[in-house]
Amino acid sequence: MGRLLGSGDHRYEVVEGWGKLPNGWRFGEVAGVAVDRKDRVYVFTRGEHPMIVFDRDGNFLKSWGEGVFVRAHGIHMGPDDTVYCTDDGDHTVRHLTLEGKLLLTIGVPGEPAPYVSGDPFNRCTHTALSPDQDIYVADGYGNARVHKYSPNGKLLFSWGEPGTQPGQFNIVHNIVTDADGWVYVADRENHRVQVFDGKGRYETQWNNIHRPCGLCMPYASKPVCYIGELGPGGKVNAQMPNIGPRVSIVTHQGELVARLGDFEGAGKPSQFTAPHGVAVDSQGSIYVGEVSRTHMKNVGHPVPDDQDVACLHKLQKLA
């Protein structure tokens, strides 16, 4: 049996070695994960094969997207089993079929808006859909903005600016919605998730979250939310316990339910390195993609090019 994480109704077994790649393939690192209605898992990578698809048991099914993406960042599975892929290196959102056929591109490939101009896009990060299938785009690395588009890609309006006040952002890193139309934004470097209505009006925020990176909220009324939290970003607090890296589970009001894989201090490593994308299947199992190579470089421990590093995990839900 693999390592057990969680407590109460949220207990999980780590499935060792999940995700069997063809010989000679590498993930590089995994920026995002999504699950379709058949529990096939779509792994958005920064390797030579950008989209790698597995079944629930981790058997390789197919890949696509070679030569299309510059730098994988976010993936969102629509209710019709199409995907929205956010490429922060190309400053675009691409809407595609599950076979990789392009349906819509938002943004001009390779042409970013001016830095912190508020115009779309400068290193956009993630995408979510409203109950009416409008498209929200988190424009997070070179902007501090959320944009709302119609289903056919027409810009409706935008909100947000740099800062720490309500409605301001410091790296808009991820975005999800629920069936009631609320919009949840991972405001990463402000250590919070902000909640807005469908018109961009600030409602509340969830605090006591450390650098929220990945958000996953199963589409329902009053759902729980799974949050991938990055750990420390610098050497000075790299050994600090109880601030991640981890996955936290909270109610739709931000109340903590469980924390998985938290770092406990020097010599007691977390299950995770840099949780970046989170997805949940129909059985309640959690998939976590990590940008481990980027994180290790940022904290002064680069991984040699000829070495691989763990960047994808399955946490099997226990009954």
N, C-alpha and C positions, 0 to 999 in steps of 0.2 A: 504494500500500500504506500502511496506517495504521502507527502507531507500534508497535514490537515490544517486548514485555516478557518477562522471565523468562529461564531458561537451561535447558540440558540437556533432560530429558524434559518440562519445563514451560515451553514457549515459546508466546506468545500474540500475536495481532495485534489491536490496538484497532479495532473496527468503528465508524468515524465516523458519527454521526447515527443510530445504531440506535434503533428505537422510534419509528415514524411516527405522530404524533397527528393526529386530525381538526383541521381548521382552527379556530383560536381556542381550542383546549384547551391546558392546562398541567398539568404534573405537580405543581407547587408544590414538593414534594420527595418523595423516595421512601424510605419507612421500611423496606420489606421486599420481597423478591422470592422467588418459588417457581416450580418447573417441574413440570408433570404428565408422565404417561407418554407423551404425544404431543409432548413438547417445546414445549408452549404455555407461555408465560411470564406469570405473574400478578404484576402490579406494584401493590403496596399503597401508595397515595399519600396525601398530605395536601392534595390539591387538591379541586376540586368533584366529581371522579369517582374515588372511593376505590379501586376495583379496576379496573384496565385490563389487558386481556388481548391479547397479541401472539402471532403464530406465531414460529418460530425465526428467520425472516428479518427480524423487526421490523415485520411488517404488522399493523395494528390489526384485531382481531377483534370485541371487544365491551367493554362496561363494565357494572359493577353496584355496588351498595352506596351509592348516593346517598341521603343523609339518614339513614343507619344508624350510621355511625361518627363519633365525636367527634374522636379523634386517633389515626390509624394508627400502630402501632408494630412488631408482629411478625407474620409469617405462616409457617405450617408446613404442608407438603403431606403428608397421610397416605397410606399405602400403597394405599388404596382410591380415591385421587383425590378426596378431600374436603379442605377446608382449615380450619385453626384460625387465627383472626384475633384478635390481642391488641390491645386498645384501651386505652392507658394513660390517655387522657382520660376514659374511661367506666368504667374499673376492671372490665373484663369480658374473657372469652374467648368468642368465638362460633365454633361448629363449623358449617360451611356446605357445601353442595354447590358444584360448580364453576359453577353458574348463580346462586349467591347465595341459595339457599333455606336458611333457618335450621333446623338440626337440634338444637342444644343451646346454651344459654347458661350459663356458669359465672360467678358473681358477680352482684351487684345493680347494674344500670345506674345510674350517677350517684350511688352510695352507697359511698364508700370506707370501708374499715376505718380505725380510728385509726392515725395515723402511727407507724411502727416498733412496732406492737403485735404483729406476728407473725401476725395474723389475715388471711385473704384478703379482698379484695385492696386494696392502695393503690398505684395506678399500676403495674400488672403490665406486663411487657415482652415475654415470648416464651413459646412452648409447644413441647413435643416429646413424642413417644410412645415408650413402652417396647416391647419385643418382644411383650408381651401386650396392647398397645394401651391401657395405663394412660396417663394424661395428666399430664405434668410441666408446671408453670407457674412461670416465673421472676417473682417479685414484687419488682421491683427499685428503683423510684424512691422509693416511700414506705414500703418494707419492706426487709428484708435476708434473704429467705426463698425457699425452694423448696417448693412444695406438690405432692403427688402425689394424683391423683384416679383413681377407677375410670373405665372407658369411659363409664358413664352419668352421670358428674359427681358421684359421692360422694367427699368428702374422706377420704383414707386416713391420711395423716400429713404433717407438714411438718418442715423442718430449716433451720437457719441463724439468725444474728443479726449485728448490726453488729460490725465489727472487722477485724483483719488476721491473726488466727490461722487455722490450718487449720479449715475448716468455717464460718468467719465470712466476711461479705461486705461490700463497699463498692460498691454498685450491681450487683445481679444483673441483667446486661443481656441475656444470651442463653443458650440451653440446647439441646443436641443429645444424641442417644443413638446407640449402635451396636448391631449385631445380637447382640453378646454381653451387652447389658444395662447397659453402663457409661454413666454420665451425666456430661456435660462442661458445665461452667458458666463462662460468661464473667464473671469477677469484675472489672469494668471498671476501677474506680479503684484497685484493688489490683494492677493490671497483671499479671494472671495468669488462667489457665484452671484451675479445680479439677476433679478427677475423683473421682466417687463411685460406689459400687455402687448397685443398685436399691433398697436400704433406707436410702440417705442417709448411708452410712458413708464418711468421707473415705479416699481411697486415695493420691493423689499430686496434684501440681500442675505446670503448665507455666509457667515464668518467661520472662523476656526478651521479653515481649510488651508493646506500648505501647497501653494503653487498648483492650483487645479489645472490639469492638462486635458485629460480625456473625460467626456461626459457621455453617458448612455442612459436613456430614460425610455423604457418600454412604453409604447404608445397606448395610453389609457388615461382615464380620469383619476387623479390623485395617485400617480404611480410612485415607485421608489426610483431613486437616481443612483447610478454607479459612477463614482468619480475617481479617475486615475490621478494621483497626486505625485508630483515630482518631489524628490527630497532636496537637500541643500544644494545650492548652485555654486558654492565656493569652497575653497580648502579650509577656511577658518571654522566653519561649522559642519564639516563633512562627517564627523563622527558623533553628531548630536542625535540623541535618541528621540523617538516619538514625534518626528516631523516628516516621516516618509523616508524613502519612497513606499507607496502603499496604494491600495484601492479602498475607498470608503463607500459605504452604502448609507444613504440618508433618505428620509421621507420626502414627499413633495413640498414640505415646509422647511426642509433643511435640517431636521432633527436626526442625529446620528443613530444608526441602527447597528452597524458593525464596521470594523476595520480589519483589513486583510493584509498580512505581510509586512507590517510596520518594522522599521529598523529599530533595534533595541540598544544599539551602542557598539563600540569597538569590539570586534571579534564575533559579533552575532549578526551576520548579514541578513538583509531582508530577502524575501522571495523575489523582489523586483530590483531593477536598476533605474529605469526611467519610464514609468508607465505613460504612454502617449495617446493610445487609442483603446477604447473599451467597447465590447459588444456582448450581448446576452442572447442565448438561443431559446427555443421553445421549452426546454427542460430546465431553464434557469441557470445553466452553466455559463461561466464568464470566460471570455477570451480577451487577453491583454496583449497589445502590441507595444513594443518599447523602442525608443531611439537610444539604445544603449551605447552605441559607438560615439554618437554626437555628445552624449552626456559625459562619457569617460574623457573625451578630449577636452571638454569645457572645464572639468575639475582637475585637469593636469595629469591624467593617466590615459593617454591615447592608446588605442588598441592597434597593433601592427596590421597592415593591410592583408597579410597572409593568414591572419587568425580570425576565426569567427567568434561571435559573442551572442549569448542568449538574448532573444528579442521577441519571443512569442510564447505565450503560456495558455493552457486551458485549465480552468478550475472547475472540476466536475461537481455539480450541486449534489449534496447528500440528502436523502429523504429524511 
